[in-house]
Amino acid sequence: MMLAFYLILISCLLLYSGSKHFPFSILQIKSRWLKGLLVCGLLALATVLFQASFGWASGILLAVFSLSLAFSFLVFFAPYGHKYFRAFWLIIHFCLFLTLFQG
């Protein structure tokens, strides 16, 4: 489940990096077509992972909830600067590491 949330978070970061309110450029993909294709692919893969884990209806609802949570996290933490944003990504990667190597 954390891997699916991570994929949604990456796709939200790609979308938010093109905004004028994004304070710094971490991921800048100039091609709008490539960015759109990558975001749609990551969101579709994350939704499939949620559906495989929780069933059809619960997977879609959880994917929509995770999408709104990921955008809220990015909008909340990105304007605070590099220190908090990097700490946020460090926590996310630590949680992903724990869930990937959990028995």
All heavy atoms as an XYZ file, in Angstrom:
833
protein
N       0.816     -1.181      0.000
C       0.000      0.000      0.000
C       0.870      1.259      0.000
O       0.519      2.243     -0.625
C      -0.930     -0.010      1.203
C      -1.882      1.139      1.190
S      -3.242      0.985      2.295
C      -2.571      1.748      3.734
N       1.990      1.226      0.690
C       2.870      2.393      0.721
C       3.484      2.645     -0.652
O       3.699      3.801     -1.031
C       3.962      2.171      1.768
C       4.876      3.335      1.975
S       3.967      4.732      2.631
C       5.137      6.027      2.361
N       3.731      1.585     -1.414
C       4.273      1.760     -2.754
C       3.269      2.477     -3.658
O       3.642      3.363     -4.428
C       4.658      0.405     -3.349
C       5.268      0.431     -4.742
C       6.572      1.207     -4.730
C       5.477     -0.971     -5.250
N       2.006      2.140     -3.534
C       0.975      2.817     -4.320
C       0.866      4.283     -3.912
O       0.743      5.170     -4.768
C      -0.365      2.110     -4.149
N       0.919      4.560     -2.611
C       0.890      5.951     -2.158
C       2.119      6.706     -2.643
O       2.031      7.880     -3.007
C       0.785      6.018     -0.635
C       0.694      7.421     -0.108
C      -0.467      8.154     -0.276
C       1.768      8.002      0.530
C      -0.553      9.467      0.187
C       1.694      9.301      0.999
C       0.527     10.032      0.823
N       3.257      6.057     -2.669
C       4.485      6.683     -3.158
C       4.354      7.044     -4.636
O       4.778      8.131     -5.053
C       5.665      5.737     -2.922
C       6.998      6.315     -3.300
C       7.600      7.268     -2.500
C       7.656      5.900     -4.443
C       8.831      7.801     -2.836
C       8.886      6.429     -4.784
C       9.464      7.368     -3.980
O      10.676      7.900     -4.317
N       3.785      6.154     -5.427
C       3.583      6.447     -6.849
C       2.631      7.624     -7.045
O       2.845      8.474     -7.908
C       3.046      5.206     -7.564
C       4.004      4.027     -7.671
C       3.293      2.833     -8.290
C       5.230      4.397     -8.469
N       1.596      7.689     -6.224
C       0.668      8.819     -6.295
C       1.376     10.103     -5.879
O       1.184     11.159     -6.489
C      -0.580      8.549     -5.441
C      -1.462      7.511     -6.128
C      -1.369      9.819     -5.190
C      -2.675      7.102     -5.352
N       2.225     10.033     -4.878
C       2.953     11.218     -4.427
C       3.921     11.719     -5.497
O       4.044     12.933     -5.710
C       3.703     10.887     -3.137
C       4.156     12.030     -2.272
C       2.971     12.869     -1.825
C       4.885     11.500     -1.065
N       4.581     10.809     -6.190
C       5.483     11.201     -7.279
C       4.698     11.863     -8.410
O       5.125     12.880     -8.961
C       6.263      9.979     -7.804
C       7.235      9.470     -6.745
C       7.004     10.296     -9.095
C       8.387     10.390     -6.464
N       3.537     11.311     -8.745
C       2.741     11.916     -9.818
C       2.222     13.294     -9.405
O       2.180     14.215    -10.222
C       1.600     10.993    -10.233
O       0.697     10.810     -9.177
N       1.851     13.453     -8.154
C       1.418     14.772     -7.672
C       2.572     15.769     -7.694
O       2.373     16.945     -8.018
C       0.856     14.662     -6.264
S      -0.695     13.788     -6.165
N       3.772     15.322     -7.360
C       4.936     16.193     -7.415
C       5.212     16.629     -8.846
O       5.550     17.791     -9.091
C       6.155     15.486     -6.819
C       7.445     16.287     -6.796
C       7.330     17.451     -5.839
C       8.603     15.403     -6.420
N       5.055     15.723     -9.787
C       5.242     16.092    -11.188
C       4.226     17.138    -11.630
O       4.558     18.080    -12.347
C       5.137     14.850    -12.078
C       6.325     13.918    -12.088
C       5.992     12.648    -12.845
C       7.524     14.597    -12.712
N       2.986     16.975    -11.210
C       1.968     17.948    -11.579
C       2.203     19.289    -10.898
O       2.069     20.346    -11.518
C       0.578     17.427    -11.213
C      -0.022     16.390    -12.136
C      -1.349     15.906    -11.582
C      -0.200     16.944    -13.526
N       2.548     19.269     -9.621
C       2.717     20.504     -8.858
C       4.001     21.240     -9.235
O       4.094     22.455     -9.057
C       2.706     20.187     -7.369
C       2.624     21.391     -6.468
C       1.617     22.333     -6.619
C       3.549     21.586     -5.460
C       1.546     23.444     -5.794
C       3.489     22.682     -4.628
C       2.476     23.607     -4.805
O       2.409     24.697     -3.987
N       4.985     20.539     -9.783
C       6.239     21.198    -10.154
C       6.055     22.148    -11.324
O       6.870     23.043    -11.525
C       7.314     20.158    -10.476
O       6.988     19.472    -11.672
N       5.009     21.991    -12.091
C       4.746     22.907    -13.184
C       3.995     24.153    -12.770
O       3.819     25.070    -13.564
N       3.575     24.223    -11.527
C       2.815     25.358    -11.035
C       3.732     26.548    -10.751
O       4.907     26.382    -10.428
C       2.074     24.968     -9.750
O       1.497     26.096     -9.156
N       3.181     27.738    -10.863
C       3.977     28.922    -10.541
C       4.164     29.076     -9.035
O       5.017     29.826     -8.587
C       3.337     30.178    -11.116
C       2.025     30.543    -10.481
C       1.488     31.816    -11.078
C       0.180     32.176    -10.402
N      -0.337     33.443    -10.874
N       3.397     28.348     -8.244
C       3.509     28.425     -6.788
C       4.527     27.432     -6.231
O       4.768     27.438     -5.031
C       2.146     28.172     -6.138
C       1.108     29.145     -6.583
N       1.140     30.473     -6.222
C       0.021     28.987     -7.376
C       0.115     31.099     -6.761
N      -0.573     30.220     -7.467
N       5.068     26.572     -7.082
C       6.086     25.622     -6.625
C       7.379     26.388     -6.389
O       7.898     27.033     -7.288
C       6.285     24.522     -7.664
C       7.040     23.340     -7.163
C       6.504     22.549     -6.167
C       8.264     23.007     -7.688
C       7.184     21.439     -5.700
C       8.951     21.899     -7.227
C       8.413     21.121     -6.243
N       7.927     26.365     -5.171
C       9.020     27.276     -4.826
C      10.363     26.956     -5.470
O      11.181     27.817     -5.643
C       9.101     27.164     -3.311
C       8.488     25.875     -2.985
C       7.477     25.585     -4.041
N      10.616     25.739     -5.845
C      11.898     25.376     -6.427
C      11.675     24.238     -7.407
O      10.673     23.551     -7.361
C      12.921     24.977     -5.368
C      12.348     24.101     -4.286
C      12.308     22.737     -4.429
C      11.839     24.663     -3.124
C      11.772     21.943     -3.448
C      11.309     23.874     -2.135
C      11.267     22.508     -2.297
N      12.614     24.060     -8.275
C      12.433     23.036     -9.313
C      13.272     21.813     -8.970
O      14.482     21.830     -9.066
C      12.822     23.590    -10.672
O      14.159     24.014    -10.664
N      12.599     20.790     -8.540
C      13.266     19.509     -8.289
C      13.122     18.638     -9.530
O      14.086     18.147    -10.074
C      12.651     18.803     -7.069
C      12.889     19.621     -5.824
C      13.234     17.415     -6.899
C      12.172     19.102     -4.616
N      11.906     18.475     -9.956
C      11.610     17.675    -11.138
C      11.027     18.594    -12.204
O       9.887     19.003    -12.100
C      10.589     16.586    -10.802
C      11.009     15.531     -9.804
C       9.831     14.665     -9.433
C      12.104     14.675    -10.386
N      11.808     18.942    -13.176
C      11.303     19.760    -14.265
C      11.346     18.945    -15.548
O      12.415     18.634    -16.064
C      12.141     21.033    -14.427
C      11.872     22.079    -13.388
C      10.466     22.639    -13.492
O       9.854     22.638    -14.541
N       9.939     23.091    -12.372
N      10.196     18.580    -16.024
C      10.057     17.913    -17.310
C       9.412     18.923    -18.238
O       8.291     19.369    -17.997
C       9.223     16.629    -17.192
C       9.915     15.637    -16.263
C       9.000     16.014    -18.558
C       9.135     14.390    -16.012
N      10.117     19.315    -19.269
C       9.653     20.389    -20.142
C       8.501     19.939    -21.049
O       7.616     20.715    -21.345
C      10.800     20.914    -21.000
C      11.933     21.501    -20.187
C      11.483     22.732    -19.447
C      12.637     23.333    -18.680
N      12.232     24.299    -17.714
N       8.523     18.705    -21.466
C       7.496     18.220    -22.382
C       6.190     17.975    -21.627
O       6.131     17.138    -20.725
C       7.974     16.925    -23.048
O       6.934     16.354    -23.796
N       5.152     18.709    -21.989
C       3.861     18.530    -21.324
C       3.257     17.178    -21.662
O       2.572     16.572    -20.848
C       2.906     19.651    -21.741
C       3.397     21.004    -21.325
C       2.453     22.059    -21.746
N       1.527     22.267    -20.648
C       0.458     23.013    -20.719
N       0.158     23.623    -21.829
N      -0.331     23.152    -19.677
N       3.503     16.710    -22.886
C       2.969     15.422    -23.310
C       3.597     14.290    -22.500
O       2.898     13.399    -22.026
C       3.244     15.245    -24.811
C       2.662     14.001    -25.370
C       1.372     13.797    -25.742
C       3.349     12.778    -25.610
N       1.214     12.523    -26.197
C       2.410     11.876    -26.131
C       4.656     12.355    -25.435
C       2.747     10.574    -26.485
C       4.990     11.061    -25.784
C       4.038     10.196    -26.297
N       4.909     14.334    -22.326
C       5.607     13.298    -21.555
C       5.199     13.337    -20.088
O       4.987     12.302    -19.458
C       7.120     13.480    -21.697
C       7.998     12.484    -20.933
C       7.773     11.087    -21.469
C       9.444     12.879    -21.043
N       5.069     14.554    -19.545
C       4.660     14.692    -18.147
C       3.252     14.140    -17.940
O       2.995     13.417    -16.979
C       4.704     16.148    -17.711
C       4.414     16.348    -16.240
C       4.256     17.801    -15.866
C       5.546     18.534    -15.881
N       5.433     19.906    -15.356
N       2.339     14.457    -18.844
C       0.967     13.949    -18.738
C       0.901     12.443    -18.846
O       0.168     11.782    -18.113
N       1.688     11.884    -19.767
C       1.721     10.429    -19.925
C       2.296      9.744    -18.692
O       1.770      8.730    -18.222
C       2.541     10.075    -21.167
C       2.553      8.623    -21.587
C       1.157      8.197    -22.022
C       3.544      8.417    -22.716
N       3.347     10.324    -18.139
C       3.973      9.756    -16.943
C       3.041      9.838    -15.734
O       2.913      8.869    -14.974
C       5.286     10.487    -16.659
C       6.192      9.919    -15.591
C       6.617      8.512    -15.951
C       7.410     10.808    -15.432
N       2.370     10.968    -15.569
C       1.441     11.127    -14.447
C       0.269     10.161    -14.573
O      -0.104      9.489    -13.598
C       0.957     12.596    -14.356
C      -0.243     12.723    -13.454
C       2.074     13.478    -13.875
N      -0.305     10.052    -15.762
C      -1.430      9.121    -15.952
C      -1.005      7.676    -15.732
O      -1.742      6.892    -15.133
C      -2.014      9.285    -17.355
S      -2.925     10.800    -17.578
N       0.189      7.328    -16.184
C       0.683      5.971    -15.981
C       0.919      5.649    -14.516
O       0.557      4.562    -14.041
N       1.518      6.586    -13.783
C       1.764      6.356    -12.360
C       0.462      6.278    -11.569
O       0.325      5.437    -10.669
C       2.654      7.461    -11.787
C       4.122      7.437    -12.197
C       4.835      8.663    -11.683
C       4.795      6.182    -11.695
N      -0.492      7.151    -11.890
C      -1.789      7.101    -11.199
C      -2.541      5.811    -11.510
O      -3.166      5.224    -10.620
C      -2.638      8.316    -11.568
C      -2.208      9.644    -10.971
C      -3.078     10.762    -11.496
C      -2.257      9.599     -9.460
N      -2.476      5.362    -12.754
C      -3.147      4.114    -13.117
C      -2.497      2.917    -12.419
O      -3.193      2.027    -11.917
C      -3.122      3.926    -14.635
N      -1.175      2.906    -12.367
C      -0.475      1.805    -11.694
C      -0.784      1.790    -10.200
O      -1.017      0.723     -9.610
C       1.032      1.931    -11.922
C       1.903      0.844    -11.312
C       1.563     -0.508    -11.907
C       3.357      1.171    -11.518
N      -0.820      2.956     -9.583
C      -1.146      3.029     -8.158
C      -2.581      2.577     -7.899
O      -2.845      1.870     -6.921
C      -0.939      4.449     -7.646
N      -3.503      2.960     -8.769
C      -4.893      2.528     -8.604
C      -5.019      1.020     -8.754
O      -5.753      0.374     -7.997
C      -5.797      3.254     -9.628
O      -5.619      4.654     -9.482
C      -7.248      2.910     -9.419
N      -4.284      0.453     -9.688
C      -4.299     -1.016     -9.853
C      -3.715     -1.695     -8.620
O      -4.238     -2.736     -8.176
C      -3.545     -1.409    -11.146
C      -3.247     -2.887    -11.189
C      -4.346     -0.992    -12.368
N      -2.658     -1.134     -8.054
C      -2.088     -1.719     -6.837
C      -3.069     -1.656     -5.667
O      -3.189     -2.613     -4.892
C      -0.795     -1.003     -6.460
C       0.429     -1.315     -7.304
C       1.585     -0.414     -6.922
C       0.818     -2.766     -7.162
N      -3.773     -0.533     -5.530
C      -4.792     -0.434     -4.486
C      -5.933     -1.413     -4.731
O      -6.440     -2.031     -3.796
C      -5.351      0.985     -4.393
C      -4.531      1.913     -3.553
C      -4.148      3.153     -4.036
C      -4.147      1.578     -2.271
C      -3.408      4.028     -3.261
C      -3.407      2.431     -1.486
C      -3.030      3.656     -1.988
N      -6.355     -1.567     -5.983
C      -7.443     -2.496     -6.297
C      -7.029     -3.939     -6.046
O      -7.845     -4.751     -5.600
C      -7.883     -2.332     -7.745
C      -8.706     -1.114     -7.988
C      -9.116     -0.985     -9.438
O      -8.655     -1.736    -10.295
N      -9.989     -0.035     -9.711
N      -5.786     -4.261     -6.330
C      -5.313     -5.629     -6.092
C      -5.253     -5.938     -4.599
O      -5.459     -7.079     -4.182
C      -3.937     -5.823     -6.718
N      -4.989     -4.927     -3.792
C      -4.879     -5.146     -2.347
C      -6.220     -5.120     -1.626
O      -6.440     -5.890     -0.693
C      -3.982     -4.090     -1.720
O      -2.684     -4.182     -2.224
N      -7.133     -4.244     -2.051
C      -8.347     -4.003     -1.278
C      -9.644     -4.301     -2.009
O     -10.717     -4.094     -1.445
C      -8.388     -2.538     -0.808
C      -7.285     -2.205      0.139
C      -6.184     -1.495     -0.296
C      -7.330     -2.620      1.453
C      -5.152     -1.188      0.565
C      -6.312     -2.322      2.319
C      -5.221     -1.605      1.880
N      -9.576     -4.726     -3.225
C     -10.801     -4.975     -3.973
C     -11.131     -3.802     -4.885
O     -10.484     -2.760     -4.872
N     -12.177     -3.987     -5.687
C     -12.484     -3.025     -6.740
C     -12.932     -1.672     -6.184
O     -12.314     -0.648     -6.456
C     -13.559     -3.630     -7.650
C     -13.817     -2.823     -8.852
C     -13.069     -2.805     -9.993
C     -14.875     -1.901     -9.046
N     -13.598     -1.924    -10.874
C     -14.718     -1.347    -10.332
C     -15.936     -1.472     -8.271
C     -15.585     -0.412    -10.838
C     -16.802     -0.541     -8.788
C     -16.626     -0.022    -10.050
N     -14.001     -1.635     -5.438
C     -14.560     -0.360     -4.971
C     -13.672      0.281     -3.904
O     -13.408      1.487     -3.944
C     -15.969     -0.564     -4.429
N     -13.214     -0.515     -2.961
C     -12.354      0.036     -1.900
C     -11.031      0.537     -2.457
O     -10.495      1.545     -1.993
C     -12.080     -1.029     -0.844
O     -13.271     -1.443     -0.245
N     -10.512     -0.128     -3.468
C      -9.258      0.302     -4.085
C      -9.382      1.645     -4.763
O      -8.495      2.499     -4.649
N     -10.491      1.855     -5.480
C     -10.698      3.142     -6.143
C     -10.899      4.250     -5.115
O     -10.337      5.343     -5.242
C     -11.875      3.063     -7.128
C     -11.486      2.195     -8.322
C     -12.289      4.447     -7.605
C     -12.578      1.984     -9.320
N     -11.694      3.980     -4.087
C     -11.906      4.994     -3.047
C     -10.609      5.326     -2.312
O     -10.339      6.498     -2.010
C     -12.963      4.518     -2.054
C     -14.399      4.513     -2.568
C     -15.318      3.886     -1.546
C     -14.837      5.912     -2.899
N      -9.812      4.327     -2.037
C      -8.537      4.564     -1.364
C      -7.562      5.319     -2.266
O      -6.791      6.162     -1.791
C      -7.925      3.239     -0.911
C      -6.829      3.303      0.122
C      -7.304      4.031      1.368
C      -6.373      1.914      0.474
N      -7.613      5.049     -3.565
C      -6.758      5.785     -4.501
C      -7.158      7.254     -4.566
O      -6.297      8.142     -4.584
C      -6.837      5.149     -5.889
N      -8.450      7.549     -4.571
C      -8.912      8.935     -4.588
C      -8.543      9.633     -3.281
O      -8.095     10.786     -3.279
C     -10.434      8.999     -4.858
C     -10.978     10.389     -4.629
C     -10.740      8.526     -6.258
N      -8.708      8.948     -2.162
C      -8.320      9.508     -0.870
C      -6.815      9.776     -0.822
O      -6.379     10.827     -0.346
C      -8.730      8.563      0.259
C      -8.198      8.965      1.592
C      -8.731     10.055      2.260
C      -7.157      8.274      2.171
C      -8.234     10.443      3.490
C      -6.652      8.646      3.398
C      -7.195      9.736      4.059
N      -6.020      8.845     -1.323
C      -4.564      9.020     -1.316
C      -4.138     10.160     -2.227
O      -3.184     10.875     -1.924
C      -3.882      7.730     -1.764
O      -4.142      6.707     -0.849
N      -4.845     10.339     -3.334
C      -4.534     11.435     -4.239
C      -4.773     12.787     -3.564
O      -3.933     13.687     -3.636
C      -5.375     11.316     -5.505
C      -5.142     12.337     -6.599
C      -3.744     12.197     -7.154
C      -6.166     12.167     -7.693
N      -5.890     12.911     -2.881
C      -6.161     14.175     -2.189
C      -5.203     14.393     -1.017
O      -4.768     15.518     -0.760
C      -7.612     14.231     -1.719
O      -7.852     13.243     -0.754
N      -4.831     13.331     -0.328
C      -3.876     13.438      0.769
C      -2.492     13.837      0.256
O      -1.810     14.670      0.862
C      -3.806     12.120      1.533
C      -2.935     12.088      2.769
C      -3.539     12.968      3.860
C      -2.784     10.664      3.259
N      -2.088     13.261     -0.866
C      -0.774     13.581     -1.425
C      -0.705     15.040     -1.874
O       0.291     15.728     -1.618
C      -0.467     12.650     -2.592
N      -1.752     15.523     -2.540
C      -1.756     16.934     -2.934
C      -1.759     17.847     -1.718
O      -1.102     18.888     -1.712
C      -2.950     17.252     -3.831
C      -2.653     17.111     -5.287
C      -3.375     16.240     -6.069
C      -1.658     17.861     -5.878
C      -3.114     16.110     -7.415
C      -1.382     17.743     -7.217
C      -2.106     16.862     -7.990
N      -2.472     17.458     -0.676
C      -2.486     18.269      0.545
C      -1.107     18.311      1.183
O      -0.657     19.370      1.645
C      -3.495     17.700      1.543
O      -4.781     17.737      1.017
N      -0.422     17.174      1.228
C       0.938     17.142      1.777
C       1.872     18.046      0.988
O       2.653     18.802      1.559
C       1.497     15.725      1.771
C       1.077     14.879      2.931
C       1.131     13.500      2.843
C       0.649     15.435      4.111
C       0.755     12.709      3.910
C       0.275     14.657      5.183
C       0.331     13.288      5.079
N       1.803     17.959     -0.339
C       2.714     18.755     -1.156
C       2.443     20.248     -1.025
O       3.369     21.048     -0.909
C       2.624     18.332     -2.615
C       3.309     17.020     -2.954
C       3.079     16.662     -4.401
C       4.780     17.091     -2.656
N       1.188     20.620     -1.050
C       0.849     22.040     -0.934
C       1.206     22.561      0.450
O       1.597     23.720      0.605
C      -0.646     22.256     -1.261
C      -1.103     23.647     -0.919
C      -0.901     21.962     -2.726
N       1.131     21.715      1.457
C       1.457     22.139      2.815
C       2.966     22.241      3.041
O       3.453     23.203      3.629
C       0.843     21.171      3.823
C       1.083     21.556      5.245
C       0.422     22.634      5.804
C       1.970     20.847      6.031
C       0.649     23.003      7.119
C       2.205     21.191      7.336
C       1.537     22.275      7.885
N       3.738     21.237      2.584
C       5.164     21.193      2.907
C       6.064     21.915      1.915
O       7.147     22.353      2.285
C       5.644     19.741      3.033
C       5.249     19.102      4.318
C       4.337     18.070      4.338
C       5.787     19.531      5.502
C       3.961     17.473      5.528
C       5.426     18.942      6.699
C       4.508     17.910      6.709
N       5.687     22.038      0.664
C       6.577     22.647     -0.333
C       6.882     24.115     -0.065
O       8.034     24.524     -0.201
C       5.995     22.457     -1.730
N       5.920     24.953      0.327
C       6.266     26.369      0.551
C       7.151     26.627      1.767
O       7.688     27.719      1.902
C       4.907     27.047      0.744
C       3.927     26.152      0.134
C       4.468     24.780      0.337
N       7.317     25.665      2.657
C       8.137     25.888      3.849
C       9.633     25.842      3.567
O      10.430     26.093      4.457
C       7.793     24.880      4.937
C       6.497     25.200      5.631
C       5.460     24.306      5.619
C       6.320     26.420      6.267
C       4.259     24.599      6.240
C       5.125     26.730      6.887
C       4.103     25.815      6.872
O       2.928     26.116      7.478
N      10.021     25.496      2.380
C      11.432     25.523      2.027
C      12.044     24.144      1.965
O      11.404     23.120      2.204
N      13.328     24.159      1.631
C      14.037     22.911      1.383
C      14.157     22.038      2.629
O      14.104     20.822      2.539
C      15.441     23.204      0.842
C      15.433     23.762     -0.536
N      15.171     22.996     -1.636
C      15.646     25.015     -0.994
C      15.233     23.740     -2.712
N      15.510     24.982     -2.359
N      14.330     22.626      3.781
C      14.579     21.846      5.001
C      13.388     20.957      5.353
O      13.535     19.751      5.548
C      14.898     22.804      6.146
C      15.292     22.130      7.424
C      15.817     23.178      8.394
C      15.025     23.130      9.666
N      15.464     24.099     10.655
N      12.210     21.526      5.397
C      11.024     20.745      5.750
C      10.603     19.809      4.620
O      10.131     18.701      4.864
C       9.868     21.667      6.122
C      10.123     22.448      7.375
C      10.373     23.807      7.328
C      10.136     21.820      8.612
C      10.621     24.529      8.473
C      10.381     22.533      9.770
C      10.624     23.884      9.690
O      10.872     24.584     10.827
N      10.787     20.277      3.390
C      10.406     19.445      2.254
C      11.301     18.218      2.154
O      10.830     17.119      1.890
C      10.474     20.277      0.974
C       9.743     19.670     -0.176
C       8.368     19.528     -0.144
C      10.418     19.247     -1.295
C       7.682     18.977     -1.194
C       9.750     18.699     -2.358
C       8.370     18.560     -2.310
N      12.587     18.397      2.394
C      13.501     17.246      2.381
C      13.237     16.314      3.560
O      13.345     15.097      3.432
C      14.937     17.727      2.381
C      15.345     18.288      1.057
C      16.768     18.705      1.038
N      17.078     19.313     -0.254
C      18.135     20.025     -0.483
N      19.010     20.237      0.473
N      18.338     20.537     -1.671
N      12.898     16.871      4.710
C      12.544     16.026      5.855
C      11.287     15.220      5.563
O      11.197     14.037      5.918
C      12.352     16.884      7.099
N      10.324     15.841      4.902
C       9.104     15.134      4.512
C       9.431     13.973      3.580
O       8.943     12.854      3.760
C       8.135     16.124      3.848
C       6.999     15.493      3.120
C       6.009     14.822      3.812
C       6.911     15.573      1.747
C       4.955     14.244      3.144
C       5.859     15.000      1.073
C       4.880     14.339      1.768
N      10.284     14.208      2.566
C      10.646     13.134      1.643
C      11.482     12.061      2.331
O      11.383     10.877      1.984
C      11.380     13.704      0.429
C      10.411     14.225     -0.574
C      10.104     15.519     -0.802
C       9.573     13.448     -1.435
N       9.130     15.603     -1.757
C       8.790     14.349     -2.163
C       9.407     12.098     -1.658
C       7.864     13.939     -3.110
C       8.485     11.685     -2.596
C       7.729     12.590     -3.311
N      12.288     12.442      3.291
C      13.063     11.453      4.043
C      12.134     10.537      4.838
O      12.326      9.314      4.861
C      14.050     12.161      4.962
C      14.979     11.274      5.768
C      15.954     10.580      4.838
C      15.721     12.089      6.796
N      11.114     11.094      5.453
C      10.144     10.285      6.200
C       9.380      9.363      5.265
O       9.166      8.180      5.570
C       9.195     11.206      6.996
C       9.950     11.868      8.141
C       7.994     10.434      7.533
C       9.185     12.980      8.817
N       8.975      9.869      4.097
C       8.252      9.045      3.129
C       9.129      7.896      2.639
O       8.683      6.744      2.552
C       7.773      9.910      1.938
C       6.690     10.875      2.391
C       7.283      9.042      0.784
C       5.401     10.216      2.824
N      10.396      8.173      2.341
C      11.292      7.108      1.890
C      11.578      6.102      3.009
O      11.719      4.903      2.740
C      12.592      7.707      1.351
C      12.458      8.248     -0.024
N      12.218      9.566     -0.271
C      12.496      7.633     -1.228
C      12.130      9.755     -1.566
N      12.295      8.593     -2.174
N      11.680      6.554      4.225
C      11.887      5.645      5.345
C      10.683      4.716      5.512
O      10.847      3.509      5.705
C      12.145      6.442      6.629
C      12.385      5.586      7.827
C      13.559      4.872      7.954
C      11.433      5.498      8.829
C      13.788      4.071      9.060
C      11.647      4.698      9.936
C      12.831      3.987     10.048
N       9.478      5.260      5.412
C       8.270      4.423      5.503
C       8.188      3.431      4.343
O       7.792      2.280      4.531
C       7.021      5.287      5.535
S       6.834      6.247      7.032
N       8.568      3.878      3.137
C       8.586      2.969      1.998
C       9.601      1.863      2.201
O       9.323      0.694      1.923
C       8.890      3.752      0.721
C       8.939      2.944     -0.565
C       7.555      2.407     -0.894
C       9.492      3.769     -1.700
N      10.771      2.210      2.717
C      11.804      1.214      3.006
C      11.329      0.195      4.022
O      11.553     -1.017      3.869
C      13.065      1.927      3.491
C      14.207      1.019      3.796
C      14.973      0.472      2.770
C      14.527      0.698      5.097
C      16.017     -0.377      3.049
C      15.571     -0.133      5.397
C      16.323     -0.681      4.369
N      10.649      0.659      5.063
C      10.132     -0.266      6.089
C       9.093     -1.220      5.535
O       9.080     -2.398      5.869
C       9.557      0.513      7.256
C      10.543      1.168      8.209
C       9.786      1.919      9.285
C      11.451      0.125      8.834
N       8.197     -0.713      4.695
C       7.134     -1.578      4.171
C       7.637     -2.533      3.095
O       7.103     -3.621      2.940
C       5.965     -0.764      3.615
O       6.445      0.113      2.612
C       5.289      0.008      4.705
N       8.675     -2.141      2.358
C       9.199     -3.033      1.326
C       9.931     -4.234      1.924
O       9.888     -5.332      1.377
C      10.121     -2.276      0.377
C       9.452     -1.370     -0.624
C      10.505     -0.647     -1.464
C       8.516     -2.145     -1.523
N      10.620     -4.002      3.016
C      11.402     -5.083      3.630
C      10.743     -5.684      4.860
O      11.399     -6.339      5.663
C      12.805     -4.584      3.952
C      13.565     -4.198      2.725
C      13.822     -2.882      2.443
C      13.990     -5.168      1.834
C      14.522     -2.520      1.303
C      14.678     -4.816      0.689
C      14.936     -3.506      0.425
N       9.456     -5.458      4.998
C       8.718     -6.039      6.105
C       8.331     -7.475      5.741
O       7.977     -7.768      4.620
C       7.465     -5.204      6.370
C       6.745     -5.549      7.617
C       5.559     -4.588      7.810
O       5.126     -3.962      6.869
N       5.091     -4.510      9.026
N       8.407     -8.347      6.707
C       8.139     -9.777      6.490
C       6.760    -10.043      6.135
O       6.206    -10.488      5.258
